[in-house]
Amino acid sequence: MKAANPEARYDVIVLGGGPAGSTTAALLARKAVSVLVVEEKERGLGFKVGETVPGVAGATLARAGFPGLLQKVPQLRCSGNRSSWGSPKLHSRPGLLDPYGGGAHLDRARLDLELLRESAAAGAQILHGARFESAEKSKGIWTIRLRRGSELLSIGCDSVVDSTGRKACFAQSRGARRVMVDRQIAIVSLFSAANIEDDDLTTTIEATPTGWWYSARLPGQKRIVAFFTDGGLLSRLDVRSTDGFIALMRRSAHVVEFLRRGYSHARTPTVLLANTSYLMHSAGDGWCAAGDAASALDPLASAGIVNAISAGSRAASLVLSGFKNTEDYSGEARDKAMSDIRIRQSYYRMETRWPREPFWVLRQQPQTFQPPTISRT
């Protein structure tokens, strides 16, 4: 990837090199727009969550201009879903019932890298290891200040796309208000499957009194296990440590089976944000937010990567239009969030076994939506 020149001025700065940001950058660069992608993480693959994609993902990537990209990413077929939700029994839904098939469990870090490579191949420049600090606009030009180690960079551009995830760093610095629907977090860990047999290619979901479990196989003889709960319940659950996480797994009815099969712990549990939230305004004068920065949805009810690719395409179209109809862009993102929140609530209402447990009480009460207010741009 071509290194960025901090002294240059760009047409567009894209903050965040995830799927939404990389898609936006690639589509803009293909139109001869000069683009800088600011990726907070250093070079390297590492491990990332969000690894299961639905069957429609390949078609979504092709429509966005990335045909065949999914085939470059190590993956396992997803044969369907198993869930213990509203019942102590596991119920299965084969992937064959989906017109696009059951999807895949893939190396998410590699997918993000391939999309970032697409943006670089199209001509975008990449700045690794830098994070957003502040922004100001004068005479139609943005000055974006970035922190890279001990170095403070100031880079000029005409437009900004905020793809910094749930933090929505740039948008919130412009006064865009973020509505928090819940305070959900995910405690994620990785297990190794060396020298054991595991032919389970489904996603497994199990509801419990204090949250819900998710698990799926990954390429390279690994399995991801995640527990979703409220941030306020984290201290009483004691799942930050490996021993505490495994102890909670042992109290499950179905996820514990992966321990019995002989999986060994391979990664210390990591706490990640998994809340449902959205911006009241996701675009303004010369800027827009895309992906989770605009609306971050519950993993239970959303197709994260598919949504991110689609969001990146919409953001690129808005930039190319000269930011016409920013209210329509914001309204579309807001309406999509509200629709998904209603779907999410219908899922949570299916689980009635623990009506007084705080986790479920918070998710089964009616949601109220506030009308948009004018944001500072």
N, C-alpha and C positions, 0 to 999 in steps of 0.2 A: 504494500500500500504506500502511496506517495505521501510523504510527510507534509504537514501543513506549514505554511509560512505565517508566523504570527504578525508580521509587519504588513501583510497584504490586506486589502479590503475585499469583501465578498458581497455578492448579491444576497445570499441567504446564509445564515448560520443556523444549523440544526443542533440543538442541545439534546444529546442522548443518542447512542448508537444501537438501541434495541430495534426490534422489527419495525415499529412505526417510524422511528427516525431514519433508519436505513432505507426503508421504502420511499419515504419522502425525498431523501437526498438523491437516490438513484433516479427517480422519475424526473426530478428537476435538472440534474446534471445531464440527462439524455436530451434535454431541451436547450443545452448550451448555457444553462444558468451556472454561475460560479458558486460552489457550495463548500462550506466547511462543516464537517461533522465533529462535534466535541464529545468525546467519549470519556466519561469519568474514570473508567477502569483502564488499567494498563493493558498492554498487549498480552495475549495468551488466552487459552480456552477456558480452563477452570471448570466449575460446575454451576449450572443454572437450573432453576425450577421452571415449570411451565412446559413440561416435556411431552405431553400427550396432545396430539392434534387430531381433529375429526377428519372423516373421509373427504370432506369438501375442501380441505386445506390445499391439496394439489391444484384443484381448479381455481381457487382464489389466488394462489401465487401466479398461475398462468395468466389469469385476467389482468393481474397487476403488472405483468411484463417479465415474469421470472419462470418461464416454462422449464421444467426439468430440474429446478433447483432442489426440490425435496429429495431427488435421487442422489444428490451429493452428500446427504447427511446420514450417518449411521442410524439405523432404526430397526425396530421390531414391529411386526404386524400387531395391531390391537384387535382382538377377536370379539370385543363387546364389553359390556359393563355388568358388574355384580354389585348389588347394594342391599344392605340391611338398613332400611329406612322406613320407619313406621311399623316395623315388624322385626322380631329377633332373627328371622330367617333371612338367608341370602337369596335374593331374586335375581335372575340373570336376564339380560337383554342382548341377544346376539348382534354382532355388528352387521350381519347380513340384512337385518331389518332396516338399516340406513341405506337410502338409495346410492350414496357415495361409498358405502363400505364402512368398516369399523375404525378406520384411521390408523395411526401408528404411534408407538412410543419411541421417541427419538432423542438424540443428543442435542439438547436445546442450545448449549453453548456453541456447538458447531453450526446450528442453523443461524444463530445470530451472526456468527463470523462470516458465513457464506453471504448473507444479506449485506453485511458491511463491505465485503469484497465486491459485490455487485455495484454498490455506490461508488467505490473507488475506481472500478473498471469503467464506470460511466464518466469519470472525471472529477468526482468529489474528492476533496482533501480531508484527511483524518487527523485530528489532534487527540492523542491518547493522554490519559492521566491528568486531565484538567477538569475542574468543576466550576460551575457558575457562581459568581460572587454578586454582581450587580449590573444594572443597565441604565443608560440614560439616552434620551433622544434629543438631537439638536439639528435644526434645518433639514429634517427628513432623514437623518442618518443616525442609526443606532451605534452606540459605543458599548460593547459587551466586555465586561471585566471578568477574567477567569483566573483561578488560582491553580497553579501547577507546581506542587511542592512549595518551595519558598518564593517562587517567582509569581509576580502578578502581571498578567497580560491584558492589554487593551486592544480589541480588534473591532474594526468598523464593518457595518453591513447595512443593507437596505431593509432586510426583513429577517424575522426570527421565527423559528418553529420550535416550540417547547415540547420535547419528548422525554422529559426527565422523570416520567412515571408518577406515582402517587404524590411525590413531593411538589410537582408542578412549580419548580423554583422560579422560572421567569414569569409565568402567568400570575402567581401570587405576589411577586414583586411589583406587578403593575396594578395591583388592587383587585384582581379577580378573586371572588369569594368561592371557597370550596365547601360544599355541603357534605357533611359526614353522616352517613346513614348508620354505620356501626363502627366498632373499634376492633374488628376481627384481626387476628394475627395467625400466622402459620408457624409451627415448630417443625422444621424439616430435617430429616436425617437420611443417610445413605447406608445401605447394607450391601455386603459382598456375597455373591452366590457361587464362589469357586468350589468346584468338586461336588456340587449338589444338583439334583434334578429339579427343575421347576418349569413345568409346561403351561403355567397360568399366564396367558397373554391378555387377560382382561384388565380393566381398572376395577379396583375394589374400594367401595365406600361403606363405612359403618358408622351409624349414629350412636352416640353415647350421651349420658346425662350432661356432660360438661363441654361437648363439642362433637366433632366428627373426624374420622380417620379417612385417609386416602392412600392408596398404594398402587404402584405399577412397576412392571419390569422395565429395565433400561438396557441398551446395548452394552456389551462388555461385562456381562455376568453381574449386573448390579440391580438393585431394587430401591426405589425411592419410597419412603414412608413419611407421611406428614400428618400432623394433628392440628385441626383448626379450632380455635377457641377465642374467647374475648381477652383483650389485653388485661382487663381487671381481674381475670381468673388465673393469670399466669403464675403468680407467686404461690398460690395455694396448691397448684398442681405439681410443682417441682419437676418440670420437664426440661429445664435448661441443661442439665447434666446428662451424660450418657446413661448412667444408672437409673436416673429418674425417668427418662424417656422409655427405656426398656421396661421398667416397672409398670408404667402406664399401659404399654403395649400388652403386657401379660394380663392386665385386667380386662382387655377387650375380649369379645366373643369370637371374632373371626380374623382380625389382623394378627393376633398372636400366632396363628398358624404358620406365618412366615418365619417366626423364631423356631418353631418346632421342626421346620424343614431343615434347619441348620444354617440359616443366614447368620453371618457375623457382622458386627457393627464396623462400619468403615469411615464414618465421619461424625464429628461432634455435632449435636443438634444446633441448628441455626434458627433464630427467630426473625421472621420476615413480616412486613406489613401485608395484610390480605383484606383490608377493609373495603367496603363499598362506599364510593364517594364520587362526586362530580363537580365540575366548575359551573357556576351560574352563567358565566360568559367564557367561552373558550377561544375567542378571537377578538382582535381590536385593530387599531391603526398600525398596520405593518407587522402584525404578529398573530400567531395562532398556536393552540395546543393540540397535540395529537396523541392517540393511544391512551394509556392509563393517565396521562397528565390531564386529559380532557374528561375522561370518565373511567374509573377503575371499578370493575364489577366483581361480584362474588364468584370465586372459581367454581362453585357448585352449579351456577346457572349460565356461565359464559364460555365462549370459545375464544380464549385469550389471543392466540396467535392470529387466527382468522380475523378477529376484530381489529387487531393491530395493523395488519396488512391493508385492510380496507380503510382504516383511519389514515394511514400514510398516503394512500391514493387520494383521499379527499383533501388532505392538507396540501398536497402538491398542486391539485387543481385550484385551490383557493389562492395560493401564492401566484400561480400563472395567470390568474384572472385579475391580478392587481388588488387583491383583497376586496373584491366586490361582494356584496351580500354577506358580510361577516355575521349579521344577525341571523340569517338563514343557517349559516354554518353552526353557530352556537346553538340555535334552536334544534337543529337536527341531532347534534351530539347530546343535548339535554333530553330530548324526547326518547332517544335510544336508551339512555341511562334509565329513565323512568320506566320504560317498557320492561327492561331487564330486571329492574328492582321489583316490579309486580310479579314477574315470573319467579324470581328468587323467593318472594314471600309465599307464593303458592307451594313451592317445594318445601319450605320450612313448616308450613301448616300441615303437611302430610304426616309429620312426625308428632304424635300426640302422647307419647308415653311418659314425658316428663314435663307436665304443664306448669310446674312451679320452679323448675330449675332456671336460674338467671339467663343462661345462654339461650334457652328456647323462648323464654318470656320476651326477651328483647327482639327476637326475630319474628314472632308471631303477632305482635301488636301492629295495628294499621299504620302505614307510612303516610306522612303528610308532606306535600311538596309545596315549596314556596315559590311565588312568582319571581321572575328575574328582576334584579335591581341594576341600575346603571353602574358600571365599573369604571375605574380610572384607567386610561390607556396611555 
